[in-house]
Amino acid sequence: MKKLSFPHPMIIMLAFVGLATLMTYIIPAGSFERVMDKQTGREIVVQGSYQKSENKPVGIGKMFLSVPEGIIEGAEVVVLILIIGGAFYVVDKTGAFQSGLESLIHRFRKAKSFLLVIIGILFATAGALNGLQEEIIAMVPVLMILSRKMGYTKVAVVALCLGAAIIGGAFGPTNPFGVIIAQKVAEVPLFSEGLYRMVFLCFALILLIFYIINQGKDPNADLGTTEKIPDKMSRAHSFILFLVGLTFGVMIYGLTNWDWDYNEMSAIFFAMGLSVGIIGKLGINGTAKAYSEGFAELVFAGIIVGLARSIYMVLQEGQIIDTIIYGLFQPLENLSLGLSAFGMMISQAILHIPVPSTSGQAVLTMPLLTPVADLIGMPRQVVVLAYQYGAGIMDLVTPSNGALMAILAAAGISYKDWISFAWKPILAIFLVAAVSVVAGVFLI
């Protein structure tokens, strides 16, 4: 008898599209009124305006149509993945990544744990500054080299980098796509309670790194080659790596100060890839060939991101998203402050499955929860924390997060293996978040 294998990532995503379609037949349709918020430039919902409406179940034809529509809807992200992937492939073809990693690992050959700490801090910083996730997809080939050189499993290295980035975005005080939007809508001062957030960010990050260092080693790793002293990095390789770092710096500055979006990010990475190819002596044709090979490597990852959009589009078409929101948050008004804060975080986590956009979830839920908080005497800042933690940490779990599924697909890691390895640190991070929201009721 043939042993059943765990479903392919594409099957998992399509199953969620089918489940979302089924939910439109079961969950009643309804909606809140929405008004334009001048401060954020986004539509926000009106508290107390929920009304049931005529059910609009999604048919089979529309379900299949949502697949190409979701990919088209997420075109900017898909293009970003392909272009950054192509650029990183060009860098890899020049040998700069290999040379840089060998030099770095040799330097920290007697302190690999310290190197993992540095990597965790770097990714957490990027997550806190610009919500780094999709960009990691293109870094996967480099991370796989790192895992082999360090003697850690590939799932451990992905957990370190993606986990640290998500912790930075979920716990930090500066993520423009999460906490900043939520604070604007909740009408609390921007960047307020930053120190409080940073304390719990450090706790969560320490737990993750400690787990990776102790549980992520590959027992089958052959580290004999790491003792070899690598050749000194060439000036060309050093300059290429400098350009990569500079490009990320410009991207972060553009996102935070120039209102950049996906297209601007794609443009600077495309320019970087072309420049690197010439500097790395690949030639014009060689650079173009490397770019096209990079595109091919990440096409499937881009499709996964598009399928995640399809899930949301089906729920939106059936007009059941607002009903889910209403059902999750309405019961919280009758709980004690501590339980209500914890319940808000759990509800935000559950809601993040059908609403994978963190910024979209902020404008959906903050206008509903801030009046509730005022009514029961809960600080609005705690409402923002509950949203940050619930939606942010859930990005490490939910298959509707296209970035997570695309990273796993690019790394050749099954969703089953991911959950088997990551559930313990994820649970520990959720516990840190729970302590933060409950303590926030009394300390903020």
N, C-alpha and C positions, 0 to 999 in steps of 0.2 A: 504493500500500500504506500502510495506516494505521500511524503510528509508535506503538510501545508506550510507554505512560506508566508512570512509577514508581507502585507500588501506593499506594492511599489508606491513611492511618494505621489505619483500621478493618480493612482487609484484612490489613495487616501483623500486627495483634494477633490476628486470627482464624487467620492462618497459623501463628502461634506456638502457639495453642491446639491446632490440628491436629497440629503437630509434637510437642507434649507428649503428645498422645494416641498417636501412632505410637511414641514412645519407651517407652511402657508395654508395648508388645508386644516390644520389642527388649531392653531393659535388665531384668535379673533383679530381682525384688522382694526386699526385705530391710529390716531395721530394727535400730536400737540400742535397748537398754533405756533408760528415762528415769526420773529421780527428781526430786522437787521440791527446789529449792535455796531454803533459807530466806532467804538474803542478798538474792537478787534477786526472789524470789517467782515464779520461772519454772521450768518443767521443763527439765532439762539432760540430755544424753546421758551414758551410762556408758562410759568408755574400755574397749575390748576386748570389748564386748558385742554386736557386730554378728553377726546371724544371717540367713541367707537364708530366704525364706519362699515360699509358693506364689504363683505369678504371678497378678496381678489386673489384666489389661489393661482399659483403659477403652473401653467400647463407644461406638458413634456416638450413641446416645440420651443417654448420660451426658455425652458431649462437648458436645452442644448444651445440655444442662441446666446445664452448668457456666457458661454465659454469664450467664443471669439470677442464678444462685447467686453468681457472682463479684461482680456488681454489688451484690447484697444484702449480701455479706460485707464489701464496701468501702463500705457505706452511710454510715458516719460521715465518711469522707474525701470522698465524693461530695457530701454535704450541706455540708461545710465549703467545698468549692470553689464550690458554688452560692451560699451565703450571703455569702462573702467577695467573690465576683464581683458579686453584686447590690449589696453595700455600696460597692464601688469604682465601679460604674456610677453609683450615686447621687452619689458625690463628683464624678465626671467631669461629670455633668449640671449640677452647681452652677457649673461653670467654674473650680473651685479648682485642679484639676490643670493645666489650660491656663495659668492665670494664674501659678501657681507655677513651672512649667517655663519659661515665657517669661522670667520674672524671673531664674531661675537661669542659664539659657543666656546671657542678655544680660550678666549679671555676669561670666560666664566666657567671653565671646565671643572674647577674645584668648588664652585658656588652656583650650581644650576638652580637651586631653590631661589637664590637671590635674583637670578635672571627672570624666573617666572614671576616673582613679585614685581619687577620692573615692567614686564609685559602687561600684567594685570592692571597696574596703575595707569599705564599709557592708554589702554583700551577704555578703562573707566573714565579717564579724563576726556577722551574723545566722545564717549557716550554722554557725559554731562554737558559738553559744549554744543554738540549738534545731533544728539540722538543716533549715533553711529549704529547701523545695522546692515542695510543693503550693501554698503561699501565693503563689508567683510566678505561678501560672496566672491568678489574678485581676488581677495587675498588668500583664498583657500589653498591654491597650489603651494604658496609660500609656507602656509601653516603646516601643510603635510610634510614639507621638507624639514621644518623646525621640529615636528614631532619625532621624525626618524633620527635626526641628529641629537636630540635631547634624551631619547630613550623613553618618551611618554607616548601613550596611545593617541591616535588621532582624535578620538572622541573627547579625551581629556584636554587636548590643546584647543579644540573648538569650544569646549565648555569654559575654558579659561578666558578666551578672547571674547566670544559672544556674551558669556555670562557677565564678565567685567563691564563690557559696553552697556549692557542692559541695566546692570546695577547703577552705573553712572547716570544713565538717563532716568531711571525710576526713582533714585534716592537723591540725586543732585539738585542744586538750586538754580541751574542755569539752562536746562534743556529748552530751546525755543519752541519745540514741537509738542512739549508736554506741560511742564510746570508753568512756563511763562504764559501760555495761552490760558491755562486753568486759573492762574492768579488774576489775569486781566478780567476774565468773565466773572470770577467770584468777587472782584473789586477789593482785592487785598493788595498791599504794596508789592511791586515787583521785587524779586530777590529777597523778600522778607523771610525771616526765620532760616536764613541760609546756614548759620552755624548749627542749628538743631538738625537740619537735614544732613550736613556733612558728618556729624557724629555717627548717625545711623548708617550712612554710606560706608564709613570706615569699618563699622562692625560687620556689615554684610560682605564687604569685599575681603576682609580678613578671613571670614568663614569659608568663602569660595576658594581663595588661594590655598588655605591650609588643607582643604579637602583635596584639591588637585595635586598638590605636592605629595600627599600621603597615599592617595588612592589611584593616581593617574599613571603610574609607571607601567611600562610595557615589559612584562617578564621575558618576552621573546626578542627583545631588542638586542642588536649587535652593535655595541659602542666601540669596537676596536679601532675604527677609523677616526674616532674623535681625538685620539692621542696624537695623531699626526699634526705637526705644526703646519698650518696653512700658509700658502704664499701671501706675501704682502699685497694688500689691495692696490690695484692700479689707480692712477688719477682719474681715468675715465669712469671706472666703477664707483669711485668715491663721489664724483660729480653727479653721476646718475642717481645714486641714492640720496644725495642732497636735493636734487630736483624733485624726487618723489616726496620727500619730507616737506619741501617748500610748497608743492602743489596742495598737499593736505592742509598746510597752514593757510594758504590763500583761500581754499575752500571753506574752512571754518570761519575765517574772517568775513568772507562774502556772505555766508549764511547768517551770521549774527549782526552784520553792519550794513550790508548792501541789499538785503532782501532777496538774496539769490534763491533759485529753485533748482530742480533737477537738471534743466537744460543748461544752465550756467556751469553746473558741476561737470556735466558731460563734456562741455566745450573745453574746459581747462585740462581735463584728463586726456582728451583727444590730442590736444596740442602737446601735452607732456609726452605722450606715447610716441608721437612723430619725432619730437626732439631727441628722445632717448635712443630711438632706433638709429638716427644719424650719428649721435655721439658714440654709440656702442658699435659703430662700423658694420651695421647690418645692411646698409645701403637702402635705397628707396624701395626697390622690389622686395628685399628681405624684410624690411619693416612692414610693408603691406601684407606680405605673406604671414608674418607673425601675428599681425592684427587679425587677419581672417581666421587663423587657427584659434586665437583667443575667443573670437566671436563664437566659433563652433563649440568650444568647450562649455560655454555658459548659456547657450540658447535654451537648454532645458530648464536651467535655473530661472531664466526670465519667464518662461511659460508657467512655472510654478507660482511665481509672484502674480501673474495675470489671473490664474485660477483662484487665488485667494480673493481677488476683487470680485470674481464671479459669484462667490458665496454671498457677499454683502449685497450685490446687485439683485440677487433672487429675493433676499429678505426685504429689500427696499421695494421691489416690484410688488410683493405681496402685502406691503404696508403693515408689517408686524413688528418692526424694530421698536417703534414707540410703545407698543403694547408690552413688549419684553421689558423695556425700561420701567414702565409704570408698575408692572407686576413685581419687579425686583426691589424697587425703592419705596413703594407705598407703605409696606409693613414696618419700616424702620422708625416711623414717627412715634410708636408706642413703646419703644425700648428705652432702657437706661442709656445715659450718654456714652459710657464705655462700650456697651454692647452695640449701640447704634453706630458708633465709629467703626467698630470691627465689622459689623454687618455691611456698612457702606463699602469697605474695602473688598469683602468677599463678593458683594453684588457687582462691583466694578470689574473684578476678575472674571466673573461669569459672563458679564456683558461683553467683555473683550473678545469672546469667541465669535459672536456674530458681528461685532463692530471692531475689526482689526486695526483701524486707524486711531492712534492715540490722540491726535489733535481733534479728529472728528468726535471722539468719545468725550473729550473735554467740553466742547460746545454743546453736546447733547445733554450732558448730565449736570454740569455746574449750575445752570439756571434753575434746575429742578431742586437741587440739593441745598443750595445756599439759603433759600427761604425756609426750608425745613430746619436747617441748622440754627437760624435766627430764632425760630419758633421754640425750639427745645433748649436753647442756651448753649449750643455747641460752637466753638470758634470756627470761623470760615476756613482758617488755615488748615484745620484738621480735615475738613471736607476735601481740600486740595490734596492733602497727604494721602487720604484714602483712595482718591482717584489715581494719583501717581503710582502708588505701590500696587494697587489691584491691576490696573491696565498694564503697567510697565513690566512687572514680574511675570505676568501671564504670557508675555511674548516669548518666554523660554519654554512654554508648554503647548500652547494652542496650535494645532495644525493650520488654522486659518491665518496664521502669521506667515505670509509668503517668504519673508526673508529667512526665517528659521528653516523652513522646509527646503528652500533653495540652497542654503549653506550645507545642510545635511546631504542633499542630493549631490552637490559639487564635491563633497568630501567622501562620498560613498558610504555614508553612515545611515543605517535604517532608523526609522522613528522609534522602533522598539528598543534598539541598542542605546539610543539617545536617552530615552526615559529611564531605562534600566540603570544607566550611569548617573544621570543628573537629578533624579528625584530627591535624593537626600539633601544635596546643597540647596535645591530649589525650596524644599520644605523649610530648611533652616533660615533661608532668606525671607520667606513668608512670615516666619515666627518673629524675626527682627522687625519686620514691617508692622506686625500686629502690636508688638510692644510699643513701637513708635506712635501709632495712631491712638492707642488707648492712653498712653502717657501724655500725649499731646492735649487730650481733653483737659488735663489738670495743670500742665506746664506752660502751654502757649497762651 
